[in-house]
Amino acid sequence: MDVRISTLLREIASKEAVSLRPRGACMAPVLRESEAVPVRARRVYLPGDVVVFRTPAGDLAMHRVLGFRPTGLVTKGDACDVHDAPVRAEDIIGAADVSVSMRDRGRALASLAQILWRRLRR
């Protein structure tokens, strides 16, 4: 996806919801493939939120926020084994307008703790 398109999507999402349809099963069962999901920009993204962002390859992805690093958000698809490279603020389109329970937020923080623990043990 062209950078100009993702920039336009981010601008629209800052004013109103943008309806996007995920492809793949990385966020199943929370998000089903091809199900329309409203996405809105926020000022703050919290662990557990599902964000839409432009990947380094230029695609759009919908993954869960695990936490923060100085270089960007740490994200991972619920059904993925490996977390993503840090997502820069300028690559974030917005957050999917889906229900996020305290349990989801706790799991996201636990996943981040596991990542950090593995890094500290190296």
Rosetta blueprint (number, residue, H / E / L):
1 M L
2 D L
3 V H
4 R H
5 I H
6 S H
7 T H
8 L H
9 L H
10 R H
11 E H
12 I H
13 A H
14 S H
15 K H
16 E L
17 A L
18 V E
19 S E
20 L E
21 R L
22 P L
23 R L
24 G L
25 A L
26 C L
27 M L
28 A L
29 P L
30 V L
31 L L
32 R L
33 E L
34 S L
35 E L
36 A L
37 V E
38 P E
39 V E
40 R E
41 A L
42 R L
43 R L
44 V L
45 Y L
46 L L
47 P L
48 G L
49 D L
50 V E
51 V E
52 V E
53 F E
54 R E
55 T L
56 P L
57 A L
58 G L
59 D L
60 L E
61 A E
62 M E
63 H E
64 R E
65 V E
66 L E
67 G E
68 F E
69 R E
70 P L
71 T L
72 G E
73 L E
74 V E
75 T E
76 K E
77 G L
78 D L
79 A L
80 C L
81 D L
82 V L
83 H L
84 D L
85 A L
86 P L
87 V E
88 R L
89 A H
90 E H
91 D H
92 I E
93 I E
94 G E
95 A E
96 A E
97 D L
98 V L
99 S L
100 V L
101 S L
102 M H
103 R H
104 D H
105 R H
106 G H
107 R H
108 A H
109 L H
110 A H
111 S H
112 L H
113 A H
114 Q H
115 I H
116 L H
117 W H
118 R H
119 R H
120 L H
121 R H
122 R L
